[in-house]
Amino acid sequence: MLTALILADSRFPGGGHVHSGGLEEAAARGLVVDEPSLESFLHGRLLTAGLLAAGFAAAAARGEDLDLLDAELDARTPSPAQREASRAQGRGMLRAARRAWPSARLAALPRDPHQPLVIGVLTGEPYEAALTCAYLAVSGPASAAVRLLGLDPFGVNAIVAALPVEDVAARACKELPALGSPALDLLAEAHVRREGVRLFGS
Amino acid sequence: MVSLDSHGNSVVRVLRSQAPLTLVPARRVGPVALVHLVSSVTSPLGGDSLELTVEVGPGASLDLRGVAATLMLPGPTGLPSSSSVRFSVEGSVRYLPEPTVVTGRACHTAVVEAELDGHAELLLREVLVLGRVGETSGSLSTSVRATRCGKPVLHQQLVVGDAAVDSSPAGLAGKRVVGTSLMLDAVARESDGGEWWNVVPLAAGGSLATALGDDVVTVTRVLDAI
């Protein structure tokens, strides 16, 4: 359980803070401007990309074949920008984890692994893995919203606390989801194409 | 079932169908066989279960086209409806149904599965309309899974009918029409896009084009231009 807490901590040195999960592009387009629109964004993200990632974290925690999971997650992530963001966060998490929690299964991860697989291997327990992953799918964009839009941190925290993160984690343990999110994919690719100053990598 | 004859023509060898989904082959001889999908009774209604299996042999080509938009409707019993289309491709298939409209109380599950061999090609077009004008969409779950030589190329599920997700900028952004075009072929396409559309290269080869919009004409035009 401590591992899950450390991974979900925003102070964990895994490089997650440079990713906004599409929030920066959504804010730049005026799709997210205040607390209600942020709540809508986070809810949609949790039930699509969050559920997908959590399902793969749970499967990795159950001990399923990591190379097969890697290929299946690639097939469920059509956007190259999303694949790169997931692998960049996996790489960052793995770098810190090799020092903290070295293991044979950690060494068996594919090169530049998707982040959910790293979370699954590190926690080793499906529900904890899914919960960590589902939480990270919304906590990163939520804190990005505070920085980008100057929203009230107490209000944003209340939104995150009210999201059905536990329900999504429980669902993610039952099946390997394949949920897509067309709008998130479009935002992720547009973010890469956008010229000018960007605060976040995704 | 379509295969190549000794003159290089694609020939429909086996064709079996029944209402509500009737297959109508075009009378022509050539390298590409053409079959139309005709909805011969109003369908799918709640309770309907539709299945279609397509096999295309080495070197053969098939165009499978719709003739009219599909209206998903609820049935008298409240039961859900389902459809499943399975492709086994060693040649080339273009599957181009007309748009599907998910009406208010519809409840439908649609599954498309395609298994390709090393050189097979597949074009798969899907345009979904969430509700008729002024109508909230019913519930629909679609799943597309394509594999090449047993390895996954694309697996995407789309669930519509949950208003909180449909309206989310991280869901369908409140757009009424969702179009996708899966292109599993040898053409290399760079990532490209505009505000509400893009085309992206998949990790295991092939490309996916996606367009969101408020009407079918706009979305279809975007997909046609790619």
Interface residues (C-beta under 8 A of the other chain):
Chain A: G22 A26 R29 L31 V32 S37 S40 F41 L42 H43 G44 R45 L47 T48 A49 A71 E72 D74 A75 R76 T77 P78 S79 P80 A81 R83 P177 A178 L179 G180 S181 P182 A183 L184 D185 L186 L187 E189 A190 V192 R193
Chain B: S143 R145 K151 P152 V153 L154 H155 Q156 Q157 L158 V159 D162 A164 V165 S167 S168 P169 A170 G171 L172 A173 K175 V178 T180 S191 G193 E195 W196 W197 N198 V200 P201 L202 A203 A204 L208 T210 L212
